[in-house]
């Protein structure tokens, strides 16, 4: 199982970014996919989930601003983020649970600052 995130960067408050996670090594369409983030000096926290049937869940802090999606043809999941605020600054991780194990990517850094 391999998860590789991309799309992070520096953005001004109110800006947008789109993160992507390329997955390989498992039957992607059969598994839920999640995004987590870890702000500086804080614990990792749940951001969003998309189930294999397309049902989505969001942390309250990102509802209405972030949208998770998946592409089962290209084995990718994406996180569209709008109205970004400084408190969204974090390392963002893609995650899945497969064969009784959690798998994580290495993450991509999102910094929201003027």
N, C-alpha and C positions, 0 to 999 in steps of 0.2 A: 504494500500500500504506500503510495506516495501522494502527498498534497503539496502543491507549490503555489503560494500566493504572489500576487503582483498588483500594481496599480497604486500603491501608496505614494505619499509625497507631502510637500508643504503647500498648504492652501490657506487663504485668508478667511476670517470669520464670515459666515454667510455663503461660502463657496461650496463646491461639489467635487466629489471624487467617486470613481467606480473601481471597486476592488474585484479581482478575479481569483479563482482558485482552480487550478488544473489538477484533476484527480486521475490516478492510474493504479493498476494492480488489483482492482476489484470490480465487481459488477455495479457500477456507479448508480444506475437507475433503480436499484433495489434498496438503496440506503438513504437514510436521512442525512442531511448535511447541515452543519452549524458554523456560525461565525462567533468567535469570542474576541475579547480585547483585554489588554492589560495596560492601564494608564501608568505613568511613571510613579513608582513607589507604592502602587496599590496592587490588590489581588486581581487575578484574571476574572473577567465577568462575562456572562452570556450576553450576546447581542441579538442573534436571530437564528431561526431554524427553518429549514424547508424539508418537509417530509417527502417520502418517495412518491406520494400521490399529489404533491404540490401544495399541501396545506402549510401555511406559514405562521410563525410565532415570533414575537418581538419583545425585547425588554421595553419597559415603560419609557425609559429615557430616550429611546430612538423611534418610538411609534410615530408614524406620520412623516418621518424624515428619511428613514432608511427603508430600502426595499430589497429583499432577497429573492433571487431567482435561480433557476437551474436550466442547463442545456444537456439533456441526456444523450444527444447525438455526439457532442464534443466533450462530454464528461467534464463539464465545468459548472461551478456555482459562482454567482456574482453578488456583490453587495453595492447597490447604488445608494450613495449618501448625499443628501442635500442639506442646506441650511446648517452647515457644520459650525460648531462652536468650539472654543478652546478646550472645553471639558471632554470633547471627543478625541483629543490627542491621546494616542495609545499605539501599542503594537497590536495589529489585528491578525488573528489566527483563524484558519480553516480547520474544521475538526469533523471526524466521523467515528462511528462505533462499528467495528467490523470483527466478526469471529471473537467476540468477548474481549476485545481490546479497543482502547481509545487511540486514535491516530491524530496527530497534529502536524500541520505544516510548520515552517520556520518563522512565518509571520512576515508582515509588511508594515512599515511604520507610517502612521498618519499623524502629521503635525498641523494643528490649526492655530495660526498666529498671524498677527498683523506686523 
